[in-house]
Amino acid sequence: MHERQIVLDTETTGLDPVQGHRIIEIGCIELVNRRQTERQFHVYLQPDRAIDAEAVKIHGITNDFLANQPRFADIAESFLEFVRGAELIIHNAPFDLGFLNHELQRCQRGSAALETFCTIEDTLLLARQRHPGQRNSLDALCKRYNIDNSQRTLHGALLDAEILADVYLSMTRQQGSMFGQDAMNHSAAQPGGTRQVLSRSRLPLPILRASAEESAAHVQYLAMLDEKSGGPCVWRRLEIRSGPEK
């Protein structure tokens, strides 16, 4: 697992860079050891072309708003420096990568395709593996994992990256392998359920191991259970079945 991950999203003038559409917003959130840091990369960009009316309905960004924003070539170096060597977490990665690599080619950085110096995790593919046959849009995943996306009345690259970070961490948390993903999904989907948000700057949880006295008391307690039950108690049977810890 990568220690440094970048959750990334973009907004664009339309659907296809081959047809001349451009990126107008980039939002990136940094995760280090699965915890969000204070570092972000967020820019609006002047696309030098009109934004499709249907795209404006989705993200609400207009050409007037972008008139005095930098162009992609102006921020390309700082963007590459921010993401270099990280694992990029992207929902529907081919869409964003197609636009980003097209922009890199336009500013004479054709050899700087992001896949050459970043690894990619597509959360849409990941969601389809975990929830086959279900809707796996970002909104659908927020509902499934009980993540608050009430501020998402319009799409926005930075806001969507922040929401995607929560979705990704929920989809990949280790408890999923302990209790089963279906059980987690069922619990998260219960009406009126709450989601506890822990501080991102919290210290690692300590591991408390039993003392010699506590271990001896535990053995004595199991012996008492054996005597009362007339045979090995359930914990004793598990020890016999599994053998010594490796």
Steps between C-alpha positions, in 0.01 A plus 500: 500500500624848416580724795406809295178515302337787313122503464435689177205641309455738207225708343498561126333697222350181354542128464779439246845661479535372141218741410695789654351495848723618783547475875364793700558380857737258675457395862742276690503374860811340649483184712806371686465159663123523438463831685415830335772762536469878475651498149269562205535603138208700363480724194244641259621528140426719200406255220512744206173361371130505586368263765215274385165600645443147631836511681408831666184335636719236666775711659368858479832642376468770234740655248462837672619349828805349326595808297795598722608152612837346397533259210604139544851569369546754782439241772624182330834490684351556846229242430754238390714572804200448729393162357837352401563154647161474670214259445215692338152415630248595228135412442467394135872553445506475116292818475726719718823343373391554140454871563812543713728321255346697212581824684855383563544428130364843408767674706783289350515251784406200289739269687344594833195271486394459860506121483878514445574639847182435699307182569124515453213368713163533324237507775222437247658164409561431868136574582377276218709214640356549848143576392433322169172584333442810714527871428851618579491872434661721764156597631391135517817406690447787745154362576631144529777597743295763685728789398356850514497656153225754566729783386528341156217689329741559209814310404829659602846346464626574851172414674467178299861407583427547871187285476682237294774482765236404760341250259836339416602465865161348581522252212850388592498505880643183653182420694349399167712185497423428866122529503414472131422780261130413475457535875669839489281615215184385679599687814591816309172499311271482803259797523608752758850353521780727606857520383767587751773716348832465680762773506738464208790609722438243771794295629518128409289288734719319757514120519451389860633154575411293803749495788636173641257528793204559267600204281525275805157617621359427154638144506356450849160628387496263199585209733199592714277506190636160395409354840148644501424401139642150533744542213701755307314833473460666160821706530694191600360309200607783270852488646516123448369530143722788387820404680762752616494856359742555211 
